[in-house]
């Protein structure tokens, strides 16, 4: 299934086109409203803002297993906490270990563990589109 990249205005007036998907998460019987996340092959984990966790009934995201994650800038680590949720992508849904942080400045990132291990993902910069095909036989 192809998904067009979304144009995102940059502070300098330019526009960047990002691979963004609309997803939902659920915990227990509570399912979030759909929200947009960035598909990020550079992220090892699926990360969500703490508000997304609270929206599905995780009252205190810091009760999960603690970890830290950083990027290419040394010292730019953020605290993350793991919780089991269901990730809903279109008609597919599956259990993942999601990491939540009150420090994450966007709703979420879909990373290698929890997303890329469930889908064949093709980034097509010429078409400004992302193509997803679900692995069969994986949870």
N, CA and C of each residue as an Amber inpcrd file, in Angstrom:
protein
   417
   0.8420000  -1.1670000   0.0000000   0.0000000   0.0000000   0.0000000
   0.8940000   1.2380000   0.0000000   0.6650000   2.1530000  -0.9140000
   1.4800000   3.3630000  -1.0400000   0.8920000   4.4970000  -0.2070000
   1.7870000   5.2480000   0.4100000   1.4120000   6.4080000   1.2200000
   2.2780000   7.5740000   0.7690000   1.6560000   8.6720000   0.3660000
   2.3950000   9.8590000  -0.0570000   3.1150000  10.4870000   1.1270000
   4.3200000  11.0000000   0.8880000   5.0290000  11.7570000   1.9130000
   4.2270000  13.0230000   2.2160000   4.3920000  13.5330000   3.4000000
   3.6680000  14.7370000   3.8030000   4.6250000  15.9340000   3.7820000
   4.2010000  17.0440000   3.1530000   5.0530000  18.2380000   3.1760000
   5.0330000  18.8780000   4.5660000   6.2140000  19.1420000   5.1020000
   6.3600000  19.7560000   6.4220000   7.1420000  21.0600000   6.2510000
   6.5350000  22.1960000   6.6150000   7.2630000  23.4730000   6.5140000
   8.4290000  23.5170000   7.5060000   9.5490000  24.0420000   7.0530000
  10.7270000  24.1940000   7.8960000  10.8360000  25.6450000   8.3750000
  11.5370000  25.8740000   9.4770000  11.6520000  27.2430000  10.0140000
  12.2510000  28.2470000   9.0290000  13.1030000  27.7770000   8.1130000
  13.7360000  28.6920000   7.1550000  12.8620000  28.9840000   5.9360000
  11.6350000  28.4610000   5.9180000  10.7240000  28.7000000   4.8000000
  10.7080000  27.5860000   3.7710000  11.7000000  26.7000000   3.7990000
  11.7090000  25.5540000   2.8910000  10.6540000  24.5390000   3.3310000
  10.4740000  23.5180000   2.5160000   9.5420000  22.4360000   2.8310000
  10.2960000  21.1180000   2.7190000  10.0800000  20.2300000   3.6790000
  10.6410000  18.8850000   3.6130000   9.4750000  17.9170000   3.4530000
   9.7010000  16.8260000   2.7530000   8.6680000  15.8100000   2.5660000
   9.0600000  14.5950000   3.3980000   8.2070000  14.2210000   4.3520000
   8.5230000  13.1500000   5.2890000   7.5720000  11.9680000   5.1480000
   8.0990000  10.7450000   5.3850000   7.2420000   9.5560000   5.3690000
   6.4380000   9.4910000   6.6710000   5.1990000   9.9150000   6.5880000
   4.3260000   9.9900000   7.7630000   3.1300000   9.0750000   7.5480000
   2.8140000   8.3000000   8.5750000   1.6460000   7.4180000   8.5530000
   0.6800000   7.8150000   9.6510000  -0.5830000   7.5340000   9.4090000
  -1.5850000   7.6810000  10.4560000  -1.7550000   6.3140000  11.1160000
  -1.6200000   6.2740000  12.4430000  -1.7170000   5.0270000  13.2020000
  -2.6070000   5.2380000  14.4170000  -2.8580000   4.1460000  15.1110000
  -3.5000000   4.1780000  16.4190000  -2.7480000   3.2030000  17.3090000
  -2.8490000   3.4090000  18.6130000  -2.3510000   2.4200000  19.5600000
  -3.4930000   2.0700000  20.4990000  -3.4060000   0.8820000  21.0940000
  -4.4190000   0.4950000  22.0750000  -3.7410000  -0.2190000  23.2310000
  -4.3700000  -0.0840000  24.3810000  -3.9300000  -0.7700000  25.5920000
  -5.1900000  -1.2080000  26.3130000  -5.3070000  -2.5090000  26.5680000
  -6.5530000  -3.0120000  27.1440000  -7.6890000  -2.7710000  26.1690000
  -8.7610000  -2.1700000  26.6390000  -9.9220000  -1.9260000  25.7760000
  -9.9520000  -0.5060000  25.2250000  -8.8960000   0.2860000  25.4760000
  -8.8800000   1.6890000  25.0500000  -8.0120000   1.8380000  23.8040000
  -8.6030000   2.4420000  22.7660000  -7.8910000   2.6960000  21.5170000
  -7.7980000   4.1940000  21.2990000  -6.6360000   4.6550000  20.8940000
  -6.4290000   6.0870000  20.6450000  -7.1860000   6.5320000  19.4050000
  -7.3530000   7.8270000  19.2780000  -7.7930000   8.3850000  18.0090000
  -6.5950000   8.2920000  17.0590000  -6.8200000   8.3030000  15.7510000
  -5.6920000   8.2400000  14.8190000  -4.7660000   9.4510000  14.9900000
  -3.4660000   9.2070000  14.8540000  -2.4920000  10.2940000  14.9150000
  -1.3460000   9.9840000  13.9600000  -0.5870000  11.0210000  13.6160000
   0.4770000  10.8830000  12.6310000   1.8240000  10.6430000  13.2960000
   2.5900000   9.7120000  12.7140000   3.9330000   9.3880000  13.1860000
   4.8870000   9.3560000  11.9940000   6.1610000   9.5450000  12.2800000
   7.1880000   9.4840000  11.2410000   7.7150000   8.0550000  11.1470000
   7.8270000   7.5390000   9.9400000   8.4490000   6.2380000   9.6990000
   9.9540000   6.4990000   9.6400000  10.6960000   5.9520000  10.6100000
  12.0980000   6.3180000  10.8020000  12.9850000   5.0760000  10.8680000
  13.6130000   4.7460000   9.7460000  14.4760000   3.5610000   9.7080000
  15.7200000   3.7290000  10.5740000  16.0110000   4.9380000  11.0070000
  17.1490000   5.1770000  11.8850000  16.8460000   4.9470000  13.3520000
  15.5710000   4.7930000  13.6790000  15.1870000   4.5510000  15.0710000
  15.1270000   3.0470000  15.3230000  15.7660000   2.6090000  16.3770000
  15.7420000   1.1870000  16.7070000  14.4500000   0.7330000  17.3440000
  13.6720000   1.6700000  17.8570000  12.4550000   1.3410000  18.6020000
  11.2860000   2.1830000  18.1040000  10.0770000   1.7600000  18.4480000
   8.8880000   2.5830000  18.2260000   8.7310000   3.4790000  19.4480000
   8.7380000   4.7710000  19.2260000   8.7010000   5.7640000  20.2950000
   7.4330000   6.5980000  20.1830000   6.8370000   6.9040000  21.3270000
   5.6310000   7.7290000  21.3490000   5.7260000   8.7520000  22.4700000
   5.1280000   9.8960000  22.2440000   5.0280000  10.9170000  23.2750000
   4.1820000  10.3830000  24.4230000   4.4810000  10.8060000  25.6330000
   3.7460000  10.3520000  26.8090000   2.2520000  10.5810000  26.7200000
   1.8290000  11.6530000  26.0390000   0.3940000  11.9220000  25.8950000
  -0.3180000  10.7910000  25.1540000   0.3700000  10.1600000  24.2050000
  -0.2270000   9.0340000  23.4730000  -0.4790000   7.8650000  24.4210000
   0.4470000   7.6120000  25.3270000   0.2650000   6.5460000  26.3130000
  -0.8750000   6.8440000  27.2690000  -0.9220000   8.0850000  27.7500000
  -2.0010000   8.4580000  28.6700000  -3.3650000   8.3700000  27.9890000
  -3.4100000   8.6270000  26.6750000  -4.6760000   8.5760000  25.9320000
  -5.2600000   7.1670000  25.8790000  -4.4130000   6.1460000  26.0690000
  -4.9140000   4.7640000  26.0500000  -4.9060000   4.1410000  27.4440000
  -4.8380000   4.9920000  28.4560000  -5.0000000   4.5080000  29.8200000
  -3.7340000   4.1810000  30.5840000  -2.5660000   4.4690000  30.0110000
  -1.3210000   4.2870000  30.7590000  -1.1420000   5.5610000  31.5860000
  -1.6480000   5.5280000  32.8030000  -1.7020000   6.7380000  33.6270000
  -0.3270000   7.3190000  33.9330000   0.6290000   6.4610000  34.2480000
   1.9820000   6.9140000  34.5710000   2.9580000   6.1630000  33.6810000
   3.3690000   6.8020000  32.5950000   4.2550000   6.1100000  31.6530000
   5.5770000   5.7340000  32.2980000   5.9640000   6.4040000  33.3860000
   7.2550000   6.1160000  34.0210000   7.2440000   4.8170000  34.8180000
   6.0830000   4.1450000  34.9070000   6.0190000   2.8440000  35.5760000
   6.5760000   1.7170000  34.7190000   6.8880000   1.9890000  33.4610000
   7.4270000   0.9570000  32.5840000   8.9090000   0.7330000  32.8200000
   9.4740000  -0.1930000  32.0650000  10.9080000  -0.4730000  32.1270000
  11.6570000   0.7300000  31.5530000  12.5840000   1.2770000  32.3390000
  13.2990000   2.4960000  31.9560000  14.4780000   2.2020000  31.0360000
  14.7270000   3.1590000  30.1300000  15.8750000   3.1130000  29.2360000
  16.1760000   4.5480000  28.8280000  17.2350000   4.7310000  28.0710000
  17.5650000   6.0280000  27.4840000  17.8200000   5.7980000  26.0080000
  17.5560000   6.8230000  25.2220000  17.8240000   6.7280000  23.7940000
  18.3610000   8.0730000  23.3360000  19.2730000   8.0280000  22.3810000
  19.8580000   9.2540000  21.8590000  19.9930000   9.1720000  20.3540000
  20.4370000  10.2560000  19.7930000  20.6500000  10.3170000  18.3530000
  22.1200000  10.5310000  18.0590000  22.3780000  11.2600000  17.0060000
  23.7610000  11.4660000  16.5860000  24.4600000  12.5570000  17.3860000
  23.7040000  13.3540000  18.1260000  24.2930000  14.4270000  18.9270000
  24.6250000  13.8780000  20.3120000  25.8930000  13.8590000  20.6970000
  26.2510000  13.3500000  22.0230000  25.5570000  14.1420000  23.1300000
  25.0840000  13.4190000  24.1390000  24.4520000  14.0650000  25.2850000
  23.0050000  14.4510000  25.0880000  22.4370000  14.1240000  23.9410000
  21.0430000  14.4940000  23.6660000  20.1050000  13.3260000  23.9490000
  20.3780000  12.5950000  25.0210000  19.5520000  11.4380000  25.3810000
  18.2150000  11.8740000  25.9680000  17.1920000  11.0350000  25.7660000
  15.9120000  11.2330000  26.4400000  15.5630000   9.9560000  27.1940000
  14.8070000  10.1230000  28.2670000  14.3380000   8.9890000  29.0570000
  13.1230000   8.3790000  28.3810000  13.1150000   7.0470000  28.2780000
  11.9820000   6.3340000  27.6920000  11.5670000   5.2060000  28.6270000
  10.2980000   4.8250000  28.5460000   9.7670000   3.7380000  29.3740000
   8.9410000   2.8070000  28.5030000   9.1920000   1.5030000  28.6320000
   8.5540000   0.4920000  27.7870000   7.2010000   0.0670000  28.3350000
   6.2480000  -0.0970000  27.4110000   4.9240000  -0.6320000  27.7310000
   4.4490000  -1.4630000  26.5440000   3.7260000  -2.5370000  26.8330000
   3.1410000  -3.3570000  25.7750000   1.8440000  -2.6960000  25.3080000
   1.7360000  -2.4810000  23.9980000   0.5210000  -1.9290000  23.3950000
   0.2650000  -2.6670000  22.0910000  -0.8670000  -2.3860000  21.4920000
  -1.1350000  -2.8480000  20.1350000  -0.9710000  -1.6560000  19.2150000
  -0.2660000  -1.8690000  18.1100000  -0.0930000  -0.8450000  17.0890000
  -1.0530000  -1.1630000  15.9600000  -1.8230000  -0.1770000  15.5530000
  -2.8090000  -0.3480000  14.4870000  -2.3610000   0.4930000  13.3000000
  -2.0680000  -0.1920000  12.1870000  -1.6310000   0.4490000  10.9500000
  -2.5920000  -0.0070000   9.8670000  -3.5060000   0.8600000   9.4730000
  -4.5270000   0.4640000   8.5080000  -5.3500000  -0.6800000   9.0660000
  -5.4580000  -1.7710000   8.3070000  -6.2430000  -2.9350000   8.7400000
  -5.4240000  -3.8920000   9.6110000  -4.1290000  -3.6410000   9.7490000
  -3.2560000  -4.5120000  10.5450000  -3.1490000  -4.0110000  11.9760000
  -3.0970000  -4.9490000  12.9210000  -2.7840000  -4.5790000  14.2990000
  -2.0220000  -5.7240000  14.9400000  -1.0780000  -5.3620000  15.8000000
  -0.1960000  -6.3530000  16.4020000   0.3970000  -5.7730000  17.6770000
   0.8180000  -6.6750000  18.5540000   1.4010000  -6.2750000  19.8320000
   2.8600000  -5.8740000  19.6350000   3.2460000  -4.7670000  20.2660000
   4.6410000  -4.3250000  20.2390000   5.0370000  -3.8420000  21.6360000
   6.3250000  -3.7840000  21.8540000   6.8410000  -3.0540000  23.0020000
   7.0950000  -1.6410000  22.5060000   6.3030000  -0.7040000  23.0060000
   6.4320000   0.7040000  22.6310000   7.1400000   1.4350000  23.7570000
   7.8600000   2.4670000  23.4000000   8.5870000   3.2720000  24.3800000
   7.9780000   4.6670000  24.4010000   7.6700000   5.1420000  25.5950000
   7.0060000   6.4280000  25.7760000   7.9420000   7.3930000  26.4920000
   7.8560000   8.6670000  26.1110000   8.6620000   9.6980000  26.7590000
   7.9160000  11.0180000  26.7660000   7.9660000  11.6940000  27.8930000
   7.4250000  13.0500000  27.9680000   8.3500000  14.0480000  27.2920000
   9.5620000  13.6190000  26.9380000  10.5330000  14.4960000  26.2950000
  10.4670000  14.4360000  24.7680000   9.7300000  13.4940000  24.2170000
   9.6580000  13.3620000  22.7590000   8.8230000  14.5160000  22.2080000
   9.3910000  15.3430000  21.3070000   8.6910000  16.5500000  20.8620000
   7.7010000  16.3410000  19.7100000   7.3540000  15.1090000  19.4100000
   6.3920000  14.8110000  18.3530000   5.5860000  13.5950000  18.7920000
   4.4660000  13.3160000  18.1180000   3.6300000  12.1940000  18.5670000
   4.3310000  10.8420000  18.5450000   5.1470000  10.5740000  17.5160000
   5.7880000   9.2730000  17.5070000   6.6890000   9.0150000  16.3210000
   7.5050000   7.9680000  16.4890000   8.3830000   7.4410000  15.4460000
   8.1720000   5.9400000  15.3780000   8.0710000   5.4100000  14.1760000
   8.0000000   3.9610000  13.9980000   9.3870000   3.4750000  13.6170000
   9.9770000   2.6240000  14.4560000  11.3480000   2.1810000  14.2630000
  11.4700000   0.7270000  13.8480000  12.7260000   0.2600000  13.8600000
  13.0280000  -1.0730000  13.3370000  12.3690000  -2.1840000  14.1380000
  12.4450000  -2.1300000  15.4730000  11.7940000  -3.1530000  16.2860000
  10.3630000  -2.7120000  16.5710000   9.4090000  -3.4830000  16.0890000
   8.0030000  -3.1630000  16.2930000   7.3050000  -2.6930000  15.0390000
   8.0730000  -2.2150000  14.0440000   7.4410000  -1.7920000  12.7950000
   8.1550000  -2.3920000  11.5850000   9.4390000  -2.0810000  11.4180000
  10.1610000  -2.5950000  10.2560000  10.3110000  -4.1090000  10.2950000
  10.1680000  -4.7180000  11.4690000  10.2010000  -6.1780000  11.5390000
   8.8350000  -6.7930000  11.2460000   7.8560000  -5.9710000  10.8890000
   6.5130000  -6.4460000  10.5420000   6.1380000  -6.1370000   9.0840000
   6.8470000  -5.1990000   8.4640000   6.5110000  -4.7470000   7.1150000
   7.7460000  -4.7090000   6.2230000   7.5400000  -5.0190000   4.9360000
   8.5040000  -4.6330000   3.9210000   8.2380000  -3.1550000   3.6860000
   9.2520000  -2.3180000   3.7880000   9.0870000  -0.8720000   3.6460000
   9.9720000  -0.4050000   2.5060000   9.3800000   0.2990000   1.5500000
  10.1370000   0.8620000   0.4450000   9.9450000   2.3690000   0.4440000
  11.0540000   3.0990000   0.5830000  11.0230000   4.5510000   0.4700000
  11.2680000   4.8900000  -0.9960000  10.3760000   5.6610000  -1.6070000
  10.5130000   6.0420000  -3.0080000  10.5920000   7.5570000  -3.1010000
  11.8100000   8.1210000  -3.0290000  11.9240000   9.5740000  -3.0470000
  11.4810000  10.2030000  -4.3660000  11.5940000   9.4780000  -5.4740000
  11.1680000  10.0370000  -6.7600000   9.6630000  10.2770000  -6.7830000
   8.9050000   9.3690000  -6.1770000   7.4440000   9.5110000  -6.1320000
   6.9750000  10.1890000  -4.8440000   7.9240000  10.5300000  -3.9590000
   7.5790000  11.0820000  -2.6310000   6.5450000  10.1940000  -1.9600000
   6.8450000   8.8950000  -1.9300000   5.8900000   7.9410000  -1.3700000
   6.6180000   6.8270000  -0.6250000   5.8600000   6.2030000   0.2400000
   6.3090000   5.0830000   1.0580000   5.3930000   3.9150000   0.7340000
   5.9730000   2.7500000   0.4590000   5.1570000   1.5700000   0.1780000
   5.3300000   0.5690000   1.3140000   4.2120000   0.0490000   1.8230000
   4.2220000  -0.9260000   2.9150000   3.5930000  -2.2240000   2.4550000
   4.2350000  -3.3310000   2.7940000   3.6400000  -4.6530000   2.5950000
   3.8990000  -5.4530000   3.8530000   2.8530000  -5.9910000   4.4420000
   2.9400000  -6.7060000   5.7190000   3.5930000  -8.0590000   5.5080000
   4.5250000  -8.4250000   6.3950000   5.0360000  -9.7950000   6.4320000
   3.8920000 -10.6880000   6.8580000   3.7460000 -11.8230000   6.2550000
   2.7390000 -12.7810000   6.7100000   3.4080000 -13.7760000   7.6380000
   2.6950000 -14.1490000   8.6880000   3.2280000 -15.0960000   9.6450000
   3.9540000 -14.4590000  10.8040000   4.0790000 -13.1280000  10.8250000
   4.7070000 -12.4240000  11.9480000   3.6270000 -11.7790000  12.7910000
   3.8650000 -11.6740000  14.1000000   2.9210000 -10.9720000  14.9810000
   3.2960000  -9.5450000  15.1130000
